[in-house]
Amino acid sequence: MIELKHVSRLYRSDEIETTALHDITLTIRRGEFVAIMGPSGCGKSTLLNTLGTIDRPTSGQYLFDGTDLAQLPETGLAKHRAKHLGFIFQSFNLVDDLTIYENIELGLLYREGRKGSRRQAIEAAMDRVGIAHRARHFPHQLSGGQQQRAAIARAIVGEPDLILADEPTGNLDTENGAQVMDILRGLNAAGATIIMVTHSPSHADQATRRIDILDGQLVASVAQVL
Amino acid sequence: MWRSTFTAFYRSFTRHPLYALLNLLGLSFGIAVFIALSLLYRFETGYESWSSERDTTYTIGGQYFFPGMPNDIFVGSMGGLLDELKTAYPHLEGTRDWNNSVTVHKGAEVYGEQIELVDGNYLSFFNVPLRHGDTKTALASPDSVAVSEEKARKYFGTIDAVGRTITLSDEEGRKTYVVSAVIRDLPKNTDMKMDFVRLLTKQRMSEESAWHKWGSVQLVTYFRFADPAQAAALQKQFPGFIDRQVGDRFGDDVTGSKIMALHLVPLADAHLIDPKQKAAIVSLGLVGVVALGLALINYINLATARAGLRAREVAVRKTLGARPGALRLQFLGEAALTLLLAFLIGLSLVELSLPAINAVGGLSLKLDYVSEGAWVAGLLAVVMAAGLVAAIYPAFALSAFKPAQVLASSRTPAGGRAGVRLREALVVMQFTTVVIAFVLMLGFTTQIDHMQKADLGFSREGLLLVNSTRYTAITDSQRDSYISAARALPHVKRVTIGNAIPGDQSSTSNSNIVRPGQTDSATASPTVNWSVVGPDYFQLLGTKLVAGRLFDVRYGGDQMWRTDEESREEGRVTNVVISRLTVKRMDYASPQAAIGQIARFANRQVRIVGVVEDMRFYHPTDEIQAKLYLFDAHPNNNPVTFVRYQGLSEPQMRAQLQQVWRRIAPDVPFESTSASANLDKYYKPERDRSNLFSIGAGIAALIGCIGLYGMAAFNTSRRVREIGLRKVLGASRGKVVGLLIGQFLRPVVVASGLAVPLAWLALRHWLSQFDDAIAISPWFFVAAIVGGLLIALGTVGGLALISASIEPGKALRHE
């Protein structure tokens, strides 16, 4: 499904050049649940952003189902994200001025050619994460766990091929973190491909593969038996 | 997509009411000023729009080039010009309107009205809208009269007045006419009064001695040209035509075209033919555009400032697949909804304030959505187009955020250094405009106050002018009896008679005056404006005698000629009094030097016996005229009676004078006005426009404050954590307040620096139109800058104080 070939990402400011990713080569198959681990600043989020096409590699190739995404213009990438990807962030990133229902709806808004009732899809997504009773509330009226569940609903409402989760439990307590992991495992079991950045070894252990990154380089990729 | 736009628009009000309110208020006020002043501009430039023939009609404008006299183009012509032009150019289609006074008799009562003596084709020429009657036949008979709806109601109690009779007295005597048509009341923006309209007969024309006297002005002549090129072609032939027609009327060596010019003025331009008046209206229109511009600057400022707060939303949307184009469309859609709402509020504000605007501005504006729906829609289109152009920058700025960067940062972006600079530049622009507006406001009001209080060379208080003595129906003995009776009234101090009238130029003439030995030439000799005055004229006005003596009935030589023949008698020299400016024009060394001098005036011998101070009788923008006064113990050439009184109110004095009038001349209506009111017609438009400008400028200042407050609120909220940190490090509340205020005073100070030279230039330009202009005081600038600073201080001071008072611990936790 995903092939990264010799992908590097450099950041340049006036006088400093920082290598966030260095010569990453990686393949991820459909249906995998991959956990990316590593210390702060090692390039985990950059890798995830690159996989999510909101950051472009400085060099290397990114193939998604055989298509070289590095060649696509900005509008092509936007279309790709709308059709194939779902995002979950550590800080939820719900839009403050929209209700939970409307936030989840955003996951469908930019997706072209989708068939079926939008309302049904949103309600199904809310049911799946147990947030339906909060549909009319605004994000600030919800607890952190509820907000993250709403963010997961937004990520899955369009039935994406790939879910990218950047420390989805990072801002949650143990109980809410466990609930989020249950949902992600359930989604994976139902066929979703998930790539998750995490600091938590116990949460990483719940993935089917674990990748370790250090100083922008891939140091280990280990399949895990659950 | 559109639902998303509506939701964002709606939520901006429910979730960020302060921002939304500031944004909407600023826009609404700006749009309201724009609509109101557009309405005024449309009113002033829409004169005679009632006529379907407006765009093909031209009026004759005259222009004289007499030395020392104004050479502005004016609407009006010699009575017989149409006949002479038609003889030379038979294909011409024209008509004319000669307005006269008329007395309407209704039972024993008499009323003074204005009547239009017109050519038979007048009503059909302009396609005058009638309630009853036919434009083609209404003026066929000299015994017919067309009346307006208003006058039909007044005199017949109904507009269904065709066939009814009415008795009128005018130059042709007292006669009964049959009403042949009732004219629809014309809108307020017309200079073509049509209360009473009747046929200008050939006999009436032949009785008018000056009908073919080149240089005289009696009436208004109109022509129709289907193609403007035809008008331009005729215009080119006017100088040659004038030379042929005038002959040597202005002197042996002077061709007519050196003395006067004729212009074909499009009817649409006739109302604002005076460039000063046109400039005043255009300036007010520009104030409207500036107010809208300021409001849009506010919008850009607040929208880009708030863009940072929406950065995360943009990043999320982009992450979810939104394309920049779709986001721009959404933000432009939100802008369009805001503009639409602001337009509706602005329109409502105009509706609500129109009565006040009309009262303050001396106007009669109204918004008629039925007949002017297209115009209102046009205004909406202009506002939307301008607004959307303004909204492009924030929309692009918003859609340009990079999601990875925004989502990785804990702080909201502020648009970078460029964004901050842009916002500062816009605030500078706004405040520059505000300070300029303040300076102009001060300059305008000071000049108008100066005009109203200025020494005009005579005392205008306690002075009533009785116009009824101008009626031709009044006999000399009636006039003398009235003057004697008025003089006998207990509170009357003096009474005189004359046709040099404050605020009324209708009875004055211009002629050359030549010193012995100088060439008598219309193009080289000084021209003076002359009037006939009766006994006590200068004493009553309080005119200062500069040299010599005033007229005195005891001096036989003071009495002017009664007939042309008498004036040209061999050896006859008539005593005259001249004004100080005439002394200068005639090149005498001093007023004293002019006394006793003989001169040739209008081909007659005159002796200067007195010099009086110049008096300002007309528009404050008009130059004072060089005057020559002739004396007549019993003037009979349309003289007005001047009554100086004391110890009574104006209405009481007027009532007493009316009572006397009714006793002496019951068949002629009593008409009077105060000198102050007569002059006020010149000052009022200036005052009204200054008021309108002040309102516009005041609202512009308010918009500027709203913008500044919005920016202050935004910037302060972004700096709360910094404020906490500074306080942790030991900064006092006063220091923090100083820091925050200083940040906002900077653009205001820069704006003041920019505004001073611009305001000075604008004010100097405006003042240059006045003959008696004030000096530009540095205090205008000091007051405007201090005012601007105080407003800025008041606007941001409260916010700064609140922000500086937040506990440091709380401030550091601020997001």
Interface residues (C-beta under 8 A of the other chain):
Chain A: S45 N49 G52 I54 D55 E74 T75 A78 K79 H80 R81 A82 K83 L85 F87 F89 N93 L94 V95 D96 D97 L98 E102 L106 G107 L109 Y110 R111 R154
Chain B: M1 S4 T7 A8 R11 S12 R15 H16 R312 E313 A315 V316 R317 K318 T319 L320 G321 A322 R323 P324 G325 A326 K402 P403 A404 L407 A408
